[in-house]
Structures are given as structure tokens and as C-alpha cells.
């Protein structure tokens, strides 16, 4: 087997994932750099926007695959309870 034949079998896979990897790195760099140029209120709006987008995308994925179950509600309740406990303990320390 020649060197060209060996690289031709691995090159299409690398060519297919290289743009995705570069786009991911660029997106990560943008997400790290953007909050430093925003005010606190803009950061808060951006946070809630990203949070809502993630919730909608995950809900859409769950409903499209038909894998809706009770565990989603349970995990959301556990997360809400943990957030309430954290907020309560954090608010007491700020006073």
C-alpha cells in the first residue's frame, strides 16, 4: 500500500470534521470574549436568552424523538429545589 492510498482513506474524514472543529473553536472564542464588552444588564439578558434557547432546543429534541418521560419533570424539580436552596443560603450571607 502506498503512502497516497493510506492518506486517502483517512483524509475524507479529517476534511469533514476540520470545518466543524474550527467553527467550534471560533464560537468558543466568541462566547468567551463577548461578556467582557457588555454591561451587567446586557449580560443578564444574554444569559436568559441563551438559557431559553437551550430549553427550547432540548424540549424540541425530546418531543421529536418521542422520549418524553417523568424523569424530565423530576430533574427540573430537583434543579429548582437546589437553586432555591442556593439562593436562600447566598441571600443570607449578603445581608
Secondary structure, DSSP 8 states (H G I E B T S, - for coil): --HHHHHHHHHHHHHHHHHHHHHHHHHHHHHHHHGGGS-HHHHHHHHHHHHHHHHHHHHHHHHHHT---HHHHHHHHHHHHHHHHHHHHHHHHH-
